[in-house]
Amino acid sequence: MSPRVAATPAKAGTTRPKATARKKPTRRKPDPVRQWASYLARYRPGLQRYVLDALTQTYGEQIWEPRLDPTSELILTILTQNTADVNAEKAYEALRLAYPSEREAEVHRPGIGWGGEGLSTAPPPDWSRVEFAPLPELIDVIRPGGLGPQKAPRLQATLRRIREERGDYSLLFLGDLPALEARDWLTSIDGVGKKTASIVLAFCFGTPLMAVDRHVERVSKRIGLLPAKATADQAHELFLGILEPDDMYAAHVLLIHHGRVICHAQRPLHDLCPVRDRCRFVNPKAT
């Protein structure tokens, strides 16, 4: 049996070390995208499929096909910011006339999601001439589309960024990137947000991203596909959690068209609405 060892008394002026308190494990913040997807699955099961099927039956099946060259799509989408699509068409056509290129003519097949009349079939502008045009000249060229003094420098800065980083003006490389990586690349350009980036990627490459404009946001919140207080930025992420990748293109086109023709901001046409039976704007208790 081992002898007991007497405890050595502490020397004067010294203190015993305090026991280290165990840190409580930090809880991970809940993922709002998963939370919302779980809420819909539990309290409004099948809502997404119901809405898409009803809108498809009303407006027809939406089949993706490439629309424009991605650089053309990006510039056209920037021109649509804070103005009507028909005005953006005027500005883009003016760029074609003022700075013509010798490239192959592009065909614009806008579909029902577009709010203008569609572009004529013609070559895209010469992007180098657009970038290096005297700024006052470029402002005058796109003035018919509105907001020329704001958009002209934005167009040139966008084209400059693409050229400096890529060596030319082509954005075809984005089609080879994962969806969120491609979106991040575009949104790193000043003035390009998630909506603009998602439009370019969805319409040019069929990338499974959901572009949320004012019509999509309004209709989705009325139905209850999105939380009432969700921001437009949050809405882009929430849709990624509640829609299947193959449904995102059709969902964007159908919701934006529905917002234009029936679910107006003022005096929506409830009697004609194909989703009224499950719309929380019509019946706050709809499931």
Order of alpha helices (4+ residues) and beta strands (2+ residues): alpha-alpha-alpha-alpha-alpha-alpha-alpha-alpha-alpha-alpha-alpha-alpha
